Amino acid sequence: MGLTVGIVGCGSITRFRHAPEYVENPNVDEIVFYDRNHHRAEGMVKEFGGRVAATFEELINDPTVDAISDCSSNEVHHIHSTEALLKGKHVLCEKPLAVSVDKAKTILAAQKESGKKLMVDHNQRFTKVHQRARQIINSGEYGDVITFKTSFGHGGPEGWGVTKSNATWFFKKERSHSGVAGDLGIHKIDLIHYLIDDEITEVKSFTGSLDKVDENNQPIEVCDNVVAIFNTKKGRLGQGSFSWTYYGEEDNSTTIYLQKGIMKIYHDPEDQIIIEQPDGGKVKFELEPIQTNDNQTSTGVIDSFVDWIIHDTEPPVKGEDAISSLRVIEQILED
Ligand SMILES: NC(=O)c1ccc[n+]([C@@H]2O[C@H](COP(=O)([O-])OP(=O)(O)OC[C@H]3O[C@@H](n4cnc5c(N)ncnc54)[C@H](O)[C@@H]3O)[C@@H](O)[C@H]2O)c1
């Protein structure tokens, strides 16, 4: 018997990633969808099969449901994920885990109390390219990491979320809280922690609402751009640019400066890792193209979550990792 999985929030991330990847997973028998906009849950059933729960309480009190994907908007993750864990469900929560470190801690406390599994969708850790990059860095072949630069930018979430409008919750302070910092920045903070096996401890930053407007043509309440500089526990220095106003090709690139070379990740579409050596030589790795909003491929996140539940196979990201990235986002916003 496979798993029955519940999904709360039936917008874009459910439609493009969670639902299709659960459908493809041989260890998942059924999906139960809930959204406070009921027609969206019904739409998911038409597209992916499964059934609808009428309320969130019905979903988490359903004894046949083993696990919950929390795909609701940021401001309610700490409510949905905490309640689901306390009802004995494993939880895969979307990023950011919560809108503050304090609220994220309530989720972790529920996880400890329940003994259930909690994973967070920091999917940058799952790409073959980032996994290979981490292996190479950890091998020590190119010496220690000295500095790094990372970017994540695209044209903004108003064309991505289910509402497809400038009225999107992504632009509202009380719902998104952190704007592009918690939307795109958190992915790269988590990635840096993973790639160089370190933790950002100090932050200086500028944030701005530079170009996006809301449904009333007013500047949005959250930042659409962040530039930040970082210091890490192990004394590495780095910089990050996170943007919703890159109105061309998406930038998801990272550069790691090591003692014996420069590793460029996702700078080149063919060779996703290029290591430039001090003598001018280049080592290239052609692995797989990057996933973008326009090119949705399987993330491996769902398979990893299901494997953890069924086979107890440790996933590459857990609740504690999400809290340390969230701590950096709080520092970016406070600075
Ligand atoms: N891992 C990633 O790469 C990635 C990418 C995009 C979005 N996300 C995250 O996924 C989450 C959802 O984003 P999205 O793009 O699907 O947004 P979306 O606007 O497309 O969908 C959100 C859905 O949640 C529902 N919802 C909101 N509050 C609810 C509540 N209290 N009860 C029930 N349903 C509720 C809405 O009705 C909507 O259908 C966000 O936290 C976002 O940051 C992650």
The ligand as an SDF file (V2000), in Angstrom:
LIG
                    3D

 44 48  0  0  0  0  0  0  0  0999 V2000
   10.1660   25.9990   -4.0770 N   0  0  0  0  0  0  0  0  0  0  0  0
    9.9720   26.8870   -5.0480 C   0  0  0  0  0  0  0  0  0  0  0  0
   10.7910   27.0250   -5.9530 O   0  0  0  0  0  0  0  0  0  0  0  0
    8.7290   27.7240   -5.0340 C   0  0  0  0  0  0  0  0  0  0  0  0
    8.2960   28.3560   -6.2070 C   0  0  0  0  0  0  0  0  0  0  0  0
    7.1190   29.1050   -6.1670 C   0  0  0  0  0  0  0  0  0  0  0  0
    6.4000   29.2290   -4.9800 C   0  0  0  0  0  0  0  0  0  0  0  0
    6.8700   28.6290   -3.8450 N   0  0  0  0  0  0  0  0  0  0  0  0
    6.1350   28.7680   -2.5660 C   0  0  0  0  0  0  0  0  0  0  0  0
    4.9420   27.9970   -2.6190 O   0  0  0  0  0  0  0  0  0  0  0  0
    3.9150   28.6310   -1.8570 C   0  0  0  0  0  0  0  0  0  0  0  0
    2.6930   28.8270   -2.7660 C   0  0  0  0  0  0  0  0  0  0  0  0
    3.0810   29.6060   -3.8780 O   0  0  0  0  0  0  0  0  0  0  0  0
    2.3220   29.5620   -5.2750 P   0  0  0  0  0  0  0  0  0  0  0  0
    3.2580   30.1020   -6.2710 O   0  0  0  0  0  0  0  0  0  0  0  0
    1.6950   28.2400   -5.4940 O   0  0  0  0  0  0  0  0  0  0  0  0
    1.1730   30.6630   -4.9870 O   0  0  0  0  0  0  0  0  0  0  0  0
   -0.2680   30.7480   -5.6490 P   0  0  0  0  0  0  0  0  0  0  0  0
   -0.7930   32.1030   -5.3610 O   0  0  0  0  0  0  0  0  0  0  0  0
   -0.2070   30.3180   -7.0690 O   0  0  0  0  0  0  0  0  0  0  0  0
   -1.1360   29.6650   -4.8510 O   0  0  0  0  0  0  0  0  0  0  0  0
   -1.3660   29.7310   -3.4560 C   0  0  0  0  0  0  0  0  0  0  0  0
   -2.6500   28.9850   -3.1670 C   0  0  0  0  0  0  0  0  0  0  0  0
   -2.7850   28.8700   -1.7510 O   0  0  0  0  0  0  0  0  0  0  0  0
   -4.1470   29.0840   -1.4210 C   0  0  0  0  0  0  0  0  0  0  0  0
   -4.2400   29.5490   -0.0410 N   0  0  0  0  0  0  0  0  0  0  0  0
   -3.7130   30.6790    0.4850 C   0  0  0  0  0  0  0  0  0  0  0  0
   -4.0370   30.7740    1.7860 N   0  0  0  0  0  0  0  0  0  0  0  0
   -4.7790   29.6910    2.0840 C   0  0  0  0  0  0  0  0  0  0  0  0
   -5.4240   29.2420    3.2600 C   0  0  0  0  0  0  0  0  0  0  0  0
   -5.3550   29.9320    4.4080 N   0  0  0  0  0  0  0  0  0  0  0  0
   -6.0970   28.0680    3.2100 N   0  0  0  0  0  0  0  0  0  0  0  0
   -6.1750   27.3670    2.0490 C   0  0  0  0  0  0  0  0  0  0  0  0
   -5.5830   27.7480    0.8980 N   0  0  0  0  0  0  0  0  0  0  0  0
   -4.9090   28.9010    0.9170 C   0  0  0  0  0  0  0  0  0  0  0  0
   -4.6260   30.1500   -2.4110 C   0  0  0  0  0  0  0  0  0  0  0  0
   -6.0400   30.1530   -2.5330 O   0  0  0  0  0  0  0  0  0  0  0  0
   -3.9110   29.7200   -3.6830 C   0  0  0  0  0  0  0  0  0  0  0  0
   -4.6940   28.8550   -4.4730 O   0  0  0  0  0  0  0  0  0  0  0  0
    4.5250   29.9390   -1.3460 C   0  0  0  0  0  0  0  0  0  0  0  0
    4.9760   29.7970   -0.0320 O   0  0  0  0  0  0  0  0  0  0  0  0
    5.7010   30.1900   -2.2730 C   0  0  0  0  0  0  0  0  0  0  0  0
    6.7510   30.9300   -1.6780 O   0  0  0  0  0  0  0  0  0  0  0  0
    7.9920   27.8710   -3.8640 C   0  0  0  0  0  0  0  0  0  0  0  0
  1  2  1  0
  2  3  2  0
  2  4  1  0
  4  5  1  0
  4 44  2  0
  5  6  2  0
  6  7  1  0
  7  8  2  0
  8  9  1  0
  8 44  1  0
  9 10  1  0
  9 42  1  0
 10 11  1  0
 11 12  1  0
 11 40  1  0
 12 13  1  0
 13 14  1  0
 14 15  2  0
 14 16  1  0
 14 17  1  0
 17 18  1  0
 18 19  2  0
 18 20  1  0
 18 21  1  0
 21 22  1  0
 22 23  1  0
 23 24  1  0
 23 38  1  0
 24 25  1  0
 25 26  1  0
 25 36  1  0
 26 27  1  0
 26 35  1  0
 27 28  2  0
 28 29  1  0
 29 30  1  0
 29 35  2  0
 30 31  1  0
 30 32  2  0
 32 33  1  0
 33 34  2  0
 34 35  1  0
 36 37  1  0
 36 38  1  0
 38 39  1  0
 40 41  1  0
 40 42  1  0
 42 43  1  0
M  CHG  2   8   1  16  -1
M  END
$$$$
